[in-house]
Amino acid sequence: MSSTTAPNTTALPTVPDTTALPTSSVPSTTAPATTVPDSTAPPTTVPDASAEEIPTDGDLYAVPSPIPDVPHGTLLRYQLVEPSVHAGATTYRMMYASESHAGEPIVVTGVAVIPAAEPPADGRNTITLVHGTTGSADVCAPSKNLAGAGELALLGPSVAAGTIIAATDYEGMGTPGVHPYLMGESEGRSGLDAALAARQLPGAQAGTQLGVMGYSQGGHSAMWTAELAETWAPELDLVGTFAGAPPTEIGLIAGARITGAAGSFVLLLVNGYEQAYGDEIDPAEYLSVEGLSLLPLADEQCVGDLSSTAVAEFTSADYAPDAGAGGPWQKLTAANDAGTVAVDAPLLIVHSSTDDVVPAVLSDTATKRLCGLGQVVERRAPDLGGHGAAAVPAYQQAQEWMQARFDGTGAAPISTC
């Protein structure tokens, strides 16, 4: 799929425009380096022999035909990005092998940041960053919009501490097909395969420790990435997960008949689920004729433009009479709720009590569910302001918490159950 509409990053409700942030609000990129504990696996020291380096003026996004028959997480292409997103590090765009929900081989693109500092003997830690809502069209892929860098720009302290950042675009963003928006298995596979691919980049020298971070849609993605990690990427050792303002209850959201500008999220979900589930689901059972007429916009515009166009007038008349009330839509959206399985690694949720896009009650519901399953989960819900503004302090807290997980020092992770 493709689009000629440029993303409106200043209107994104899920990703702060870091170019407009006050200097004092952006985390420092001069945090001191820390010592990484020993691990049992040697670091990856060279790129995969089959990976192709693309010139800086070349086309990384052209999909190989046929898609190589290689394991998921295999690095296929990489391209140097200049200037680097972070000082004291090298940034690459990358294309890697993955697998769709239907089990078909696909390629996914993303970005990785490799610190320049000498790695420890047992290899660098890795954070896989799963991003918040930018849209579904190819032009909305974060790897194509690195001038502002969005959430990736907030991870300077982690880069300065010597951590590799692997940031997926997700399935269907930057590459053919429709992005399966808020479809947990797709999000998780894309995030884990990005981490595996980044290990194969020049100079990566990665160890085995993995942290997962995401905010908004990325919070939902992060929880699913953690759930899949043990089986999808068993060679990695998940030490912790940060989920910021996660829209955990997809079944509840689907039944809420959201109106106004937030209808953009509804269109992204319907468009994405049709891609993921095919004949199992029919958009006409969820949207009215009027609503269906808006659906093509989800594959043409990024979320800022989408929410400020005709979708801003999204009303209850755009829904089918029984939208979200039972049937396949209720079943499949609820199947993508986040936080239905406990994992061994601890979870940190940071969700502003005054979030104006993703209600804090959603993560509270998920936290209570996870507590009942025995998950070690700490939920922080201070008043950090609205949804976009809260991302900055949330990521600051998350990086301090994650570094402690990597180091294995300081206080043990707590549970607020």
Legacy VTK file of the C-alpha trace (Angstrom):
# vtk DataFile Version 3.0
C-alpha trace
ASCII
DATASET POLYDATA
POINTS 417 float
0.000 0.000 0.000
1.125 3.561 -0.453
0.059 7.100 0.233
1.043 10.564 -0.835
-0.362 12.297 2.232
2.362 13.433 4.608
1.905 12.724 8.307
0.769 15.563 10.532
3.021 14.883 13.496
1.990 17.984 15.389
-1.561 16.650 15.627
-0.701 13.189 16.863
-2.481 12.476 20.127
-0.210 9.532 20.883
3.323 10.691 20.076
4.782 13.994 21.309
6.357 16.226 18.698
9.794 16.455 20.285
10.814 19.299 18.046
8.320 21.471 19.912
9.171 20.323 23.424
10.870 22.710 25.837
14.526 21.788 26.249
14.003 21.135 29.936
11.304 18.565 29.148
13.437 16.301 26.994
15.462 13.639 28.818
19.183 14.243 28.837
21.292 12.255 26.420
24.333 12.509 28.684
23.324 9.975 31.292
26.327 8.066 32.639
27.073 4.653 31.286
26.301 1.711 33.523
27.766 -1.736 33.970
25.817 -4.572 32.429
25.644 -7.835 34.376
27.097 -11.034 32.997
25.017 -13.145 30.619
25.597 -16.647 29.364
25.438 -16.028 25.611
28.225 -14.369 23.600
27.419 -11.094 21.833
26.583 -10.932 18.166
29.629 -9.313 16.545
28.964 -9.078 12.791
25.979 -8.457 10.534
24.245 -11.472 9.040
26.139 -12.513 5.900
22.990 -12.332 3.771
22.055 -8.780 4.812
22.412 -6.180 2.059
23.724 -2.703 2.808
21.648 -0.113 0.935
23.347 3.177 -0.049
22.035 6.259 1.736
20.337 7.364 -1.485
18.974 3.869 -2.233
15.506 2.387 -1.690
15.412 0.293 1.454
11.650 -0.259 1.191
11.479 -2.148 -2.123
10.235 -5.607 -1.141
12.407 -8.491 -2.398
10.639 -10.951 -4.671
10.412 -13.632 -3.630
10.718 -12.941 0.079
13.755 -14.945 1.230
13.026 -18.238 2.954
14.810 -17.389 6.200
13.895 -17.490 9.905
11.817 -14.627 11.276
14.008 -11.911 12.737
16.632 -12.269 9.995
18.120 -8.938 8.931
17.645 -8.523 5.171
18.758 -4.939 4.507
20.179 -2.002 6.401
20.874 1.631 5.548
22.938 4.207 7.374
20.978 7.251 8.571
22.850 10.560 8.682
22.788 12.447 10.911
22.167 9.859 13.585
19.033 10.268 15.707
21.269 10.244 18.797
24.778 11.620 19.232
27.426 9.055 20.126
25.584 6.351 18.208
24.925 5.064 14.702
21.363 4.932 13.361
20.245 2.459 10.699
17.015 1.868 8.883
16.474 -1.848 8.483
14.279 -4.424 6.781
13.828 -7.829 8.359
11.897 -11.054 7.933
8.789 -11.660 9.998
5.523 -13.590 9.877
1.940 -12.397 9.594
-0.937 -13.442 11.830
-1.906 -15.910 9.099
1.561 -17.465 9.163
2.697 -15.975 5.847
6.269 -14.706 5.396
6.426 -10.901 5.328
9.030 -8.181 5.574
8.902 -5.386 8.145
10.944 -2.205 8.361
12.186 -0.173 11.296
15.093 1.703 12.825
17.918 0.701 15.135
20.335 2.840 17.129
23.712 1.276 17.986
25.812 3.072 20.657
29.368 3.920 19.669
30.886 3.221 23.077
32.815 0.007 23.548
30.387 -2.770 24.553
30.879 -4.866 27.666
32.349 -8.326 27.198
28.946 -9.969 27.482
27.283 -7.673 24.949
24.920 -4.718 24.921
21.396 -4.719 26.269
18.551 -4.160 23.799
15.286 -2.249 24.110
12.629 -2.933 21.510
10.496 0.174 21.111
6.935 -0.373 19.873
5.484 2.951 18.827
2.224 4.755 19.474
-0.402 5.455 16.841
0.895 7.264 13.770
-1.576 5.854 11.236
-1.658 2.894 8.876
-0.464 4.253 5.532
3.124 3.558 4.504
4.018 7.244 4.742
3.161 7.122 8.466
5.963 4.644 9.227
8.277 6.171 11.869
11.378 5.104 9.927
10.267 7.446 7.125
9.850 10.392 9.498
13.064 10.640 11.481
13.368 14.440 11.449
11.322 14.684 14.657
12.042 11.068 15.667
9.008 10.960 18.003
9.359 8.488 20.833
12.772 7.336 19.618
14.134 10.788 20.468
13.099 10.302 24.109
15.381 7.298 24.629
18.641 9.264 24.786
19.466 8.184 28.354
19.204 4.524 27.349
21.470 5.043 24.332
23.973 6.898 26.523
23.907 3.932 28.909
25.033 1.698 26.024
21.689 0.132 25.082
20.699 -0.799 21.535
17.289 0.568 20.511
15.305 -1.448 17.965
12.173 0.372 16.779
9.745 -1.451 14.500
7.438 0.260 12.009
4.991 -2.668 12.494
3.599 -5.025 9.867
2.068 -3.166 6.926
3.680 0.221 7.606
6.395 1.002 5.072
5.758 -2.346 3.386
2.820 -3.857 1.449
-0.436 -4.696 3.148
-2.570 -2.997 5.782
-1.282 -2.512 9.308
-3.275 -4.761 11.725
-3.889 -1.940 14.215
-4.222 -3.080 17.859
-3.880 -6.717 16.807
-1.600 -8.043 19.545
0.071 -10.985 17.838
1.125 -8.873 14.852
2.452 -6.089 17.075
4.407 -8.485 19.261
5.999 -10.384 16.402
7.086 -7.145 14.728
8.649 -5.877 17.957
10.512 -9.074 18.790
11.771 -9.575 15.251
13.095 -6.003 15.254
15.142 -6.839 18.336
16.487 -10.001 16.694
17.359 -8.136 13.485
19.120 -5.280 15.282
21.508 -7.814 16.848
22.860 -8.514 13.347
23.768 -4.918 12.477
27.403 -3.777 12.197
28.854 -3.049 15.609
25.794 -4.291 17.510
27.606 -6.828 19.685
24.385 -7.547 21.528
23.982 -9.650 24.616
20.796 -11.479 25.482
18.997 -9.064 27.816
15.857 -7.468 26.369
13.577 -4.711 27.596
10.292 -3.743 25.932
8.918 -0.187 25.853
5.845 1.410 24.327
3.316 4.172 24.882
-0.364 4.382 23.841
-0.814 1.866 21.007
2.752 0.974 21.905
1.675 0.241 25.483
-0.758 -2.343 24.148
1.966 -3.635 21.820
4.522 -3.816 24.624
2.317 -6.033 26.748
1.726 -8.376 23.817
5.430 -8.359 22.934
6.238 -9.471 26.474
3.603 -12.189 26.316
5.056 -13.637 23.101
8.743 -13.255 23.981
9.327 -16.639 25.597
8.063 -18.608 22.591
8.800 -16.239 19.668
12.310 -15.182 20.719
13.521 -17.715 23.320
17.144 -16.703 22.716
16.420 -13.374 24.409
16.076 -12.839 28.155
13.183 -10.465 28.868
14.029 -8.442 31.982
11.113 -5.996 32.053
8.320 -4.265 30.156
7.110 -0.658 30.215
3.565 -0.003 29.000
2.621 3.669 28.939
-1.082 4.642 28.790
-2.017 1.289 27.248
-5.459 0.847 25.630
-5.719 -2.640 27.062
-9.438 -3.420 26.712
-9.937 -3.631 22.955
-13.258 -5.451 23.268
-14.589 -2.709 25.539
-13.298 0.025 23.215
-14.916 -1.653 20.205
-18.294 -1.658 21.955
-18.076 1.964 23.098
-19.163 3.623 19.811
-16.494 6.306 19.989
-17.389 9.533 18.180
-15.661 12.750 17.119
-11.981 12.981 16.200
-11.248 9.743 18.076
-13.212 8.026 15.314
-9.879 7.954 13.492
-8.840 5.127 15.823
-12.052 3.263 14.981
-11.289 3.444 11.262
-7.729 2.238 11.827
-9.004 -0.686 13.894
-11.683 -1.756 11.399
-9.261 -1.424 8.485
-6.579 -3.383 10.314
-8.832 -6.161 11.579
-10.219 -6.741 8.110
-6.610 -7.281 7.008
-5.740 -9.578 9.890
-8.866 -11.715 9.986
-10.132 -11.706 6.389
-13.357 -13.649 5.966
-13.805 -14.026 9.727
-14.955 -10.429 9.997
-17.078 -8.016 7.933
-16.657 -4.226 8.227
-20.319 -3.814 7.194
-21.310 -5.460 10.475
-19.511 -2.732 12.376
-19.835 0.422 10.253
-22.871 1.875 8.478
-22.828 2.866 4.817
-21.740 6.337 5.927
-18.969 4.920 8.101
-17.766 2.597 5.373
-17.403 5.565 3.028
-14.743 6.957 5.396
-12.791 3.691 5.678
-10.455 4.323 2.692
-9.062 7.341 4.547
-7.423 4.954 7.023
-5.117 3.756 4.261
-4.382 7.227 2.941
-3.816 9.599 5.865
-1.769 9.619 9.055
-3.609 10.008 12.313
-3.165 13.773 12.676
-4.754 14.457 9.298
-7.256 11.645 9.735
-8.630 13.034 12.985
-8.904 16.577 11.610
-10.711 15.765 8.339
-14.216 14.374 7.888
-13.519 11.908 10.684
-13.709 14.808 13.137
-17.477 14.642 12.595
-17.640 10.882 13.232
-21.021 10.185 14.865
-23.131 7.288 16.094
-24.727 7.220 12.636
-21.433 5.911 11.259
-21.866 2.642 13.175
-23.929 -0.382 12.182
-26.922 -0.991 14.506
-25.257 -3.857 16.382
-21.632 -2.670 16.226
-19.520 -4.324 18.899
-22.502 -6.040 20.539
-21.531 -9.680 20.290
-20.670 -11.627 17.161
-17.245 -11.849 15.489
-16.309 -8.234 16.178
-16.779 -8.552 19.915
-15.051 -11.936 20.011
-11.983 -10.947 17.999
-11.453 -7.536 19.572
-11.709 -9.024 23.059
-9.196 -11.694 22.030
-6.721 -8.835 21.570
-7.108 -7.396 25.060
-3.671 -6.863 26.591
-2.653 -8.267 29.945
-4.521 -11.563 29.955
-1.423 -13.707 30.608
1.196 -13.323 33.343
4.879 -13.426 32.352
7.975 -13.938 34.485
9.433 -10.461 33.888
8.036 -7.466 35.812
5.741 -4.900 34.215
5.647 -1.133 34.779
2.513 0.776 33.743
2.582 4.585 33.801
-0.764 6.199 32.971
-1.663 9.808 33.677
-4.826 10.076 35.759
-5.938 12.945 33.494
-5.247 11.232 30.164
-7.643 12.752 27.631
-7.295 10.064 24.930
-6.880 6.682 26.652
-8.910 6.622 29.899
-6.832 5.551 32.892
-9.569 3.122 33.936
-8.463 0.823 31.092
-5.002 0.148 32.529
-6.526 -0.080 36.005
-8.795 -2.861 34.745
-5.854 -4.698 33.182
-3.742 -4.278 36.320
-6.416 -5.850 38.501
-6.712 -8.728 36.049
-2.951 -9.277 36.013
-2.771 -9.117 39.800
-5.207 -11.997 39.893
-2.892 -13.953 37.586
0.159 -13.388 39.785
1.960 -10.877 37.552
4.502 -8.575 39.194
3.058 -5.250 38.028
3.624 -1.730 39.273
1.039 0.808 38.111
1.740 4.512 38.545
-1.149 6.906 37.869
-0.085 10.451 38.848
-1.456 13.524 37.108
1.058 13.954 34.287
-1.283 15.969 32.077
-2.891 14.999 28.809
-2.039 11.976 26.719
0.696 13.426 24.493
2.392 15.537 27.147
2.472 12.654 29.624
4.642 10.565 27.308
7.757 12.566 28.186
7.771 12.016 31.979
6.475 8.483 31.476
9.493 7.567 29.351
11.825 9.266 31.841
10.460 7.082 34.646
10.486 4.008 32.441
14.142 4.324 31.478
15.275 4.653 35.084
13.187 1.593 35.975
14.447 -0.413 32.973
18.111 0.365 33.642
17.698 -1.058 37.131
16.296 -4.229 35.570
19.268 -4.483 33.201
21.795 -3.817 35.986
20.200 -6.156 38.489
21.004 -3.631 41.179
19.012 -1.515 43.598
15.543 -2.285 44.873
13.708 -5.272 43.435
10.724 -4.476 41.215
7.623 -3.822 43.279
4.017 -4.813 42.743
1.144 -2.473 43.493
-1.416 -5.272 43.542
LINES 1 418
417 0 1 2 3 4 5 6 7 8 9 10 11 12 13 14 15 16 17 18 19 20 21 22 23 24 25 26 27 28 29 30 31 32 33 34 35 36 37 38 39 40 41 42 43 44 45 46 47 48 49 50 51 52 53 54 55 56 57 58 59 60 61 62 63 64 65 66 67 68 69 70 71 72 73 74 75 76 77 78 79 80 81 82 83 84 85 86 87 88 89 90 91 92 93 94 95 96 97 98 99 100 101 102 103 104 105 106 107 108 109 110 111 112 113 114 115 116 117 118 119 120 121 122 123 124 125 126 127 128 129 130 131 132 133 134 135 136 137 138 139 140 141 142 143 144 145 146 147 148 149 150 151 152 153 154 155 156 157 158 159 160 161 162 163 164 165 166 167 168 169 170 171 172 173 174 175 176 177 178 179 180 181 182 183 184 185 186 187 188 189 190 191 192 193 194 195 196 197 198 199 200 201 202 203 204 205 206 207 208 209 210 211 212 213 214 215 216 217 218 219 220 221 222 223 224 225 226 227 228 229 230 231 232 233 234 235 236 237 238 239 240 241 242 243 244 245 246 247 248 249 250 251 252 253 254 255 256 257 258 259 260 261 262 263 264 265 266 267 268 269 270 271 272 273 274 275 276 277 278 279 280 281 282 283 284 285 286 287 288 289 290 291 292 293 294 295 296 297 298 299 300 301 302 303 304 305 306 307 308 309 310 311 312 313 314 315 316 317 318 319 320 321 322 323 324 325 326 327 328 329 330 331 332 333 334 335 336 337 338 339 340 341 342 343 344 345 346 347 348 349 350 351 352 353 354 355 356 357 358 359 360 361 362 363 364 365 366 367 368 369 370 371 372 373 374 375 376 377 378 379 380 381 382 383 384 385 386 387 388 389 390 391 392 393 394 395 396 397 398 399 400 401 402 403 404 405 406 407 408 409 410 411 412 413 414 415 416
